[in-house]
Amino acid sequence: MDMMGKLQSAQENFNKLKERLDSNSFTETSSDGTVSITLTELATIKDIQIAAGLLADKDQLEDTLVVTLNKALEKVKQNAMEEAKKTAKESLPPIPGLSF
C-alpha cells in the first residue's frame, strides 16, 4: 500500500475510534456515593445523579461535582490517549523520530 493509501486507512481508523469512543459510556461515582456522572469516552455528559440529601448543601454539592467530574475527565483523557496511540501504531507506517 502506498503512503496515501496508508494515510487514508489511518484516517478511517481514527474515525472509527472516534465513533467507538462516543458510543461507549461509563459512570464515575463520588467517593461518598452521593454523585454519579455518566459520560461517553469522548466526554459527553449523558446523566448526573445526585442524592437528595446533597441538594440542601450547595457548597458540598458544588465541591463533589467538581471532584467527580475531574476524575471522570481524567479517565477520558487517559483512555483517549491510549486508544489514539494504539490506533496510530496500528495504522501508520514507522516514521523516524515519532514514537508511540
N, C-alpha and C positions, 0 to 999 in steps of 0.2 A: 504494500500500500504506500502510495506516495505521501509526501508531507501534508499536502492539502487534505487528502483523504483522512489522514490521522488526526488532523486538527478538527475536521468536521465530525469525525467519530467522537473525539473528546468533547466537543460542544454538545452533541447529542447525549453523551453520558452525563454531563453536568446538568443538562435539562431534566433528565430522568431522576438524578439525585435530588434536584430541587423539588420535583413533584413528589418524590417519596418522602422527603423531609416534611413537606407541607401536609401530607396526608397522615403522618404518624403523630400521635399526641401522647403526652404524659402528664401526670399530676404531681405537683410539688406541694407538700403539706408543711405547715409551720411546725416547729419543734413541740409546741404545746397542743397541736391539733386543732386550733381554732380557725385557721385559714387554710383553704385548699385552692390551688390555682391550676387549671388545666390549660395547657398551651401546646401548639404544634412545635415540631422540632425546628421550625423557621420562626419561632417566637410570636406567633399569632395567638393571642389570648382567646380561649374558647369559653371558659367558665371560671367564675370565682365563687367559692362557697365560704360564708362567714358564720361562725357560731353566734347564735342570738345574744349570748351574754357579752360578746365583744362589742356589739353595737353601742352599748352605753358608754364605752370608754374610747372616745375619739382618738386621743393620743396613742393609746395602746394599739388600736386598730391600724392607725397610720404606720406605726413602727413595725408591726407584724406584717403588714402588706409589703412594705419596702424590703424587709429582710427576706421574706418568702419569694417575692418577685426577683430579687437579685440572685438568690440561689438558683431559681429556675432558669434565669437568663444565662448564668454562668454555665449551666449544664448544656443549654442550647449552643452556646459559643464553642464549648469543648467538643461536643458531638459533631457540629458542623465542620469544624477544622479537621477533625479526624477523618470524617467522611470525604471531605474535599481532597485531602492528601491521598487517601486511598484511591479515589476516582482518578486523580491526576496521575498517580503512579501506574495505574492500570491502563490509562488511556493515551498518555503522551509518550513520545519516544524519549529516550535518555537525552537530556540537554546538559552539556558540560557546565558545571558551576551551579546547577539547580538541583538541590536535594529535596526529597520529600520525606 
